[in-house]
């Protein structure tokens, strides 16, 4: 494992020190009061310090935290497609990306509840700017994805990541979650980056097609009725499109917290069927990465659960009414959500909710 020490999560042997740091965190009492409102902080700290491995930490504290988030901030979390996963078989989950942390952690909750396991998670290094965040994420099987640097350094980091992902799936028999592209889909368009598919093939031992087949790729579709960060995203896109946008130093942290505590309405996760070898084979003259990216786009869109907010936004964007799919209350609430924004940002926010519906009609 030494060759992957720079990007891997903590090992079980390293976990006790991580638990000590979390127990000493100044926000630990507040977090415990949220997760376990009836438990004394001292008792929670004792249990945390008695934790001896990653599975124990995830099965108790982290799973209880996600369960509490679902209860307090959603109108229900549903799922479909779990029957596609065979016990003991590792998968590479490729998911659309809407929330910085919950997209992956809702999958972990589902796997823990129904399979008594979790997957590794690929996150960008930008989420590790605070030392305590690195401790929390690396205690939850985080794999660090480096960004930036010179073209040569960036390529080397992608190759290194690919080596590790292929090692995890094929040799350690561990599953992994990764987003279909860098960053969240702030515009509501769930598209897979061909460059990400090419990255996956860098670490394979066979030809690229065989490498992708060996990874057991499973498409995931996460759908939120309400996006707690929709206003932030709309403002960012407006500034990016019509000027320049500079991310605030604490912006990623605010997005993490906002996504966790903000109301989300109904949330649904669809687990698709693993991609078959014949599906991965591109037609003559078609680039492999482009073909697989387009295949994932279709499968992820097929698994997306359209919500009343998507249909209401479709009406606001196109003028075409679909009253059977939403109520006037949803339409009014969506308008109210955007009323403090400039007109252009309002349009961007409505389009972000409407785009999944528009995509199904193309």
C-alpha positions, 0 to 999 in steps of 0.5 A: 500500500505504500505506493498509494499512501498519498491518496488512500484512506486511513487503515484500521491501524490509523483509525484510533488516532483519527478518532482521538482528533474527532473527539477533541474537535470543538464542534463534536458536542454539537454534532453529537447532539444532532446525531444522538439527541438523547445521549450524553456527549461524554458517552458518545466520546467514550464510544468513539474512542473505543472504535477500532476499525473503519467498518465499526466507525461507519456502521455506527457513527456515520450510518447513524448520522446519515440516518438522522440527516434523512429523517430531519432534512428529507421527506423520504429517501427511496431507492431502486435497483439494489437487486443488481448488486451481487454480494461479494462482487466489487463494483465501480459506481459512476454517479451523477453529481448534485451534492458535494457529499450526500450523493456518495454518503447516501449510497454508503448508507444504503450499502451499510443497511442492506449489505453491511458494507460500504464503498470507497469514495473519490473526492477532490482535494479541495474538500480537504482544506480543513484538517478535520475534514481530511480526518473525517473523510479519510475515516470514511474510505476517501480517495484523494483526487488531485487537481491542477498542477502542470499538464505532466503532473496532472497526467501523472496524478490521474494515472496514479489514481487509475492504478489505485482504482484498478487495484482496489476493484481487481485485487482488493475486491473493494467497490468504489464511488466516483462522479461522472465528471469533476464538480457538481452538475450545477446546471442540472445536466448530468453528462459524463466526461470522456476524459474520466473514462480515459482516466479509468483505463490508464491503470489497466493491465489489458486493453482499455476495453478489457480494463473497463469491463474488469471494473464492473461499472454500475451507473447511479442516478441520484435525484433530489426534489429540492437542491439546498444549494440551488441559489448558490449554484445559480449565482455562481453560474451567472457570474461565470457566464457573464463575467468572472467568478472567484470561489470564496475560501470557505465556499466548499465548506458552506456547500457541504454544510448547506447540502447536509442541513438544507431541506431536500424533499424526496430523495431517490437513488437508482442503482442501474444494472452493471454495464455488459461487455457488449454494451461497452464495445463501441461501433466501428470508428467511434472512440471508446471513451466517447461511446462509454460516456454517452452510454452512461449518460443514457443509463443515468438519465433513464434512472433519474426520478423526475420530481414535481419540482422538475416538471414545475420548472419545465413549465416556467422555462417552456410555458408548457403546463404539465399540471398532472405532475406538480401542484400549484404550491410547488410552482409557487414555492419554486418561484419564491425560492428564486425571487431574490435573485437577478432575472438571469440567475432566476432563469438559470435556477429554473433551467437547472430543475427543468433540464432533466425533463428537457433531456428526456424529451430530446 
